[in-house]
Amino acid sequence: MLDPRELLTFIFESKLLLSLLLTLPAAYGGIHLAAINFDFPSPVESLVWKLAATYTIIAMPLVFPLEYLSIVLYLKFRHPIDKIAEAFCKY
């Protein structure tokens, strides 16, 4: 079983991995956002294209800190029965 603390430590200690996790989605979304002025068959498709490209750019930088926060809060406030089960179920 993978410990969330080990995973976060691995990601944050690797500056290259962390920078790739944050910049590659932005580059991918930026390429798609470059088509913002292209002609689309309908205004709805144009809007969906713009929203999807923008979401792709901001999702990882937004979600990654929230995921980190959720793991930290889980480890701090988890139920005592989880701590007992963890002590008996070492893998």
Residue pairs with C-beta under 8 A, 6 or more apart in sequence:
1 91
4 71
4 74
4 75
5 71
5 75
8 68
8 71
10 17
11 17
11 18
11 21
12 18
21 60
21 64
22 60
22 61
22 64
25 56
25 57
25 59
25 60
26 57
26 60
26 61
28 56
29 53
29 54
29 55
29 56
29 57
29 58
30 53
30 57
32 49
32 52
32 53
32 56
33 50
33 53
33 54
33 57
35 49
35 53
36 49
36 50
36 53
40 46
40 49
